[in-house]
Amino acid sequence: MDVHLRELRYFVAVAEELNVTRAARRLFVSQPALSKQLGALERQLGFPLFTRVHGGMVLTEQGRALLPAARELLERWGAGIEAARAAAPSGTLVVGMQTAVGRGIQQDALRRFRAAMPGWEISLRLVGWTDPSGGLADGTSDVAFVWLPAAPGLRARVLSVERRLVALPESHPLAGRRELSFGELRDEPFIALPAEAGPLRDFWLAREARDDDPVVGATTSTADETFEAITSGLGVALIAEGNASLYTRPGVVYRPVRGLAPAELAIAWRRDDRRPQVRAFLDALPAAGALP
């Protein structure tokens, strides 16, 4: 039986909140996705963890027995990661990202960080959209470039504010326009982030500008999957203006969209993380200023 740490983390959060809605908000995932994962875990274990009651849920006897072990495993895993990093002969700062960063941000930050922390290395880690924290939630990243809104428990500093464009197949009837209103796109099938992306999925579907649910043509977990879906004619996708030059693809065109709030690229870190290497990287970011 292979139970993943994510499933244990979901179980512990629901056990502590005793409410799927609050736990989903805390985990930065959608309520249906969390319920689905809980059901899959219970089927895998072969016994129920919760009894559903009006307004929430309570732990079963099996759930109460499992909770201390689940907490201990998560704590030991986190401590193990920190011990492994501390044992490295030279320090390594892991920087998570979900798309290319560009914008002159990353290279300058790496250069300044190395000058401030000689002997330290940086490892760039690509993280799928199923983890909107960029690897910070499970401790596999030390800092992360993310798009806002950021996951709970994180601090974030905005690095770039950009218009949202729409990525279209060049054969699309609207591709010949110089600019589009969102109203012209509302009924188009959209390429969506996975349900685990939570509020980020809603942001890139522009739910704040809709009166009804979007039509989802495909769900993707990476930038490459997104552009493959676009060129295959499965739908269109919103993208930050700065990413248009980073993701030039044959058969894909970008057009500005009126009527949408801008996208915000940020650097994020765990709220209680005060390690000097994290502080040095944050201070190294161009135009970000020093930490208070």
C-alpha positions in Angstrom: 0.0 0.0 0.0 1.5 3.3 -1.1 0.1 6.4 0.6 1.5 9.7 -0.5 2.5 12.5 1.8 0.0 14.8 0.1 -2.8 12.4 1.1 -1.6 12.4 4.7 -1.4 16.2 4.6 -5.0 16.4 3.4 -6.1 13.9 6.0 -4.4 15.9 8.9 -5.9 19.2 7.7 -9.4 17.9 7.5 -9.0 16.1 10.9 -7.9 19.4 12.5 -10.6 21.6 10.8 -13.4 18.9 10.8 -14.8 20.8 7.8 -13.9 20.1 4.2 -14.5 23.7 3.1 -12.1 25.2 5.7 -9.5 22.5 5.1 -9.6 23.1 1.3 -9.1 26.8 1.9 -6.2 26.1 4.2 -4.6 23.7 1.7 -5.3 26.0 -1.2 -7.2 23.3 -3.2 -10.8 23.1 -4.3 -13.4 21.4 -2.1 -14.3 18.7 -4.8 -10.6 17.9 -5.3 -10.1 17.5 -1.5 -13.2 15.3 -1.1 -12.0 13.1 -4.0 -8.6 12.6 -2.5 -10.1 11.8 0.9 -12.4 9.2 -0.7 -9.5 7.7 -2.6 -7.4 7.5 0.7 -10.3 5.7 2.5 -10.7 3.2 -0.3 -7.0 2.5 -0.3 -6.9 2.0 3.5 -10.0 -0.1 3.5 -11.8 1.8 6.3 -13.5 5.2 6.8 -11.6 8.0 8.4 -14.5 10.4 8.9 -18.2 10.3 9.5 -20.1 13.1 7.7 -22.4 15.0 10.0 -24.5 18.2 9.6 -22.1 21.1 9.2 -18.9 19.1 9.1 -17.5 15.7 10.0 -16.1 13.8 12.9 -13.2 11.3 13.0 -14.0 7.6 13.2 -12.2 5.4 15.7 -9.8 4.4 12.9 -9.3 8.0 12.0 -8.4 9.0 15.6 -6.0 6.1 15.8 -4.3 7.1 12.5 -4.0 10.8 13.2 -1.0 10.8 15.5 1.0 8.6 13.2 0.1 10.8 10.2 1.2 13.9 12.0 4.5 12.3 13.1 5.3 11.1 9.6 4.8 14.6 8.2 6.9 16.2 10.9 9.6 13.6 10.5 9.6 14.1 6.7 10.0 17.9 7.1 12.8 17.4 9.7 14.5 14.9 7.4 14.5 17.4 4.5 16.0 20.0 6.7 18.6 17.6 8.0 19.5 16.5 4.5 20.0 20.1 3.4 22.1 20.9 6.5 24.3 17.8 5.7 25.3 19.1 2.3 29.0 20.1 2.0 27.9 23.4 0.4 24.5 24.9 0.7 21.9 24.6 -2.0 18.9 27.0 -2.2 16.0 25.4 -4.1 14.0 27.9 -6.2 10.6 26.6 -7.4 8.8 27.9 -10.5 5.8 26.9 -12.5 6.7 28.7 -15.7 9.8 30.5 -17.1 10.5 33.7 -15.2 12.5 35.8 -17.6 11.9 39.6 -17.3 15.5 40.1 -16.3 14.6 39.0 -12.8 16.1 35.6 -12.5 19.6 36.1 -13.8 20.2 39.3 -11.8 18.9 37.5 -8.6 21.2 34.5 -9.1 24.3 36.8 -9.6 23.6 38.9 -6.5 22.8 35.9 -4.4 26.1 34.2 -5.3 28.0 37.4 -4.4 26.2 37.6 -1.0 26.4 33.9 -0.2 29.7 32.5 -1.6 29.8 28.7 -1.6 26.1 28.4 -2.0 24.5 26.9 -5.1 21.0 27.4 -6.5 18.9 24.6 -7.8 16.0 25.6 -10.1 13.0 23.3 -9.8 10.0 23.2 -12.2 6.8 22.5 -10.3 3.5 21.5 -11.8 0.3 23.5 -11.4 -1.1 20.8 -9.1 1.1 22.6 -6.4 0.2 26.3 -6.5 2.8 26.9 -3.7 5.7 26.1 -6.1 7.0 23.4 -3.7 6.9 25.6 -0.6 4.0 23.7 1.0 5.8 20.4 1.2 9.3 21.8 1.8 10.8 20.8 -1.5 11.5 24.5 -2.4 13.0 27.2 -0.3 11.6 30.1 -2.3 9.3 30.1 -5.3 8.3 32.3 -8.2 4.5 32.2 -8.2 1.5 33.9 -9.6 -0.9 35.5 -7.1 -3.0 34.7 -5.2 -0.4 32.9 -3.1 -1.2 29.8 -1.0 -2.0 30.3 2.7 0.9 30.3 5.1 3.2 32.1 2.6 4.5 35.6 2.3 4.9 37.0 -1.1 6.3 40.1 -2.7 5.1 41.3 -6.1 7.8 41.6 -8.7 5.8 42.4 -11.9 2.3 43.5 -12.7 1.2 42.7 -16.2 -1.8 42.7 -18.5 -3.5 39.4 -19.2 -3.4 38.3 -22.9 -5.2 35.5 -24.6 -3.3 32.8 -26.4 -5.2 31.7 -29.5 -4.5 29.3 -32.4 -3.5 31.4 -35.3 -6.4 29.9 -37.3 -9.0 31.2 -34.7 -11.6 33.6 -36.1 -10.5 36.2 -33.4 -6.8 35.9 -34.1 -6.8 38.7 -36.7 -8.0 41.3 -34.1 -5.4 43.6 -32.4 -7.2 43.5 -29.1 -10.3 41.7 -27.6 -12.8 42.4 -24.9 -13.3 39.6 -22.4 -16.9 39.5 -23.4 -15.9 38.2 -26.8 -14.1 35.3 -25.2 -16.6 34.4 -22.5 -18.1 31.5 -24.4 -14.9 30.1 -25.8 -13.6 26.8 -24.4 -10.7 27.6 -22.1 -7.6 25.5 -21.1 -7.8 25.2 -17.3 -5.3 24.5 -14.6 -6.0 21.4 -12.5 -8.5 21.5 -9.7 -5.7 21.4 -7.1 -4.6 24.8 -8.3 -7.6 26.3 -6.4 -8.0 30.1 -6.7 -5.2 30.2 -9.3 -7.4 28.1 -11.6 -10.2 30.5 -11.1 -7.9 33.5 -11.8 -6.7 32.2 -15.1 -10.2 31.3 -16.1 -11.2 34.9 -15.3 -14.0 33.8 -13.1 -14.3 37.3 -11.6 -15.4 38.6 -15.0 -18.0 35.8 -15.6 -21.7 35.4 -14.7 -21.6 31.6 -15.3 -19.2 28.7 -15.3 -16.5 28.7 -18.0 -16.4 26.1 -20.7 -13.3 24.0 -20.1 -11.8 22.4 -23.2 -8.9 20.7 -21.5 -7.1 20.6 -18.1 -3.3 20.9 -18.1 -0.6 20.8 -15.5 2.4 22.5 -17.3 3.0 25.3 -19.8 4.0 22.8 -22.5 0.7 20.9 -22.0 -1.2 24.2 -22.3 0.3 25.2 -25.6 -0.1 21.7 -27.0 -3.8 21.9 -26.1 -4.1 25.4 -27.8 -2.4 24.3 -31.0 -4.6 21.2 -31.0 -7.7 23.4 -31.1 -9.0 22.4 -27.7 -9.4 25.9 -26.4 -7.8 29.3 -25.6 -5.9 30.4 -22.5 -5.1 33.5 -20.6 -1.4 34.3 -20.1 0.6 37.1 -18.5 2.0 39.6 -21.0 5.6 39.0 -20.0 5.2 35.3 -20.7 4.2 35.9 -24.3 7.8 36.6 -25.3 9.0 33.6 -23.3 6.6 31.1 -24.9 6.7 31.8 -28.6 5.1 28.7 -30.3 4.4 28.0 -33.9 0.7 28.3 -34.6 -0.1 30.4 -31.4 -0.8 34.2 -31.3 -1.3 36.5 -28.4 -3.8 39.3 -28.1 -4.5 41.8 -25.2 -7.8 41.4 -23.4 -9.7 44.4 -22.1 -11.7 44.3 -18.9 -9.5 42.0 -16.8 -7.4 42.8 -13.7 -3.7 42.4 -14.3 -1.7 39.4 -13.3 0.9 39.6 -10.5 4.2 37.7 -10.5 5.7 37.3 -7.0 8.4 35.7 -5.1 7.0 33.6 -2.2 8.5 32.0 0.9 7.2 30.3 4.0 6.0 32.8 6.6 8.2 31.6 9.4 11.3 31.0 7.3 14.1 33.4 8.5 17.1 31.5 7.3 19.9 33.7 6.0 20.0 32.1 2.6 16.3 32.8 2.0 16.8 36.4 3.1 19.8 36.8 0.9 17.8 35.6 -2.2 14.9 37.9 -1.4 17.3 40.8 -1.0 19.0 39.9 -4.3 15.8 40.3 -6.4 16.1 43.4 -8.6 13.9 46.3 -7.7 12.5 44.4 -4.7 14.2 46.4 -2.0 15.6 45.0 1.3 13.6 43.0 3.7 12.4 44.8 6.8 
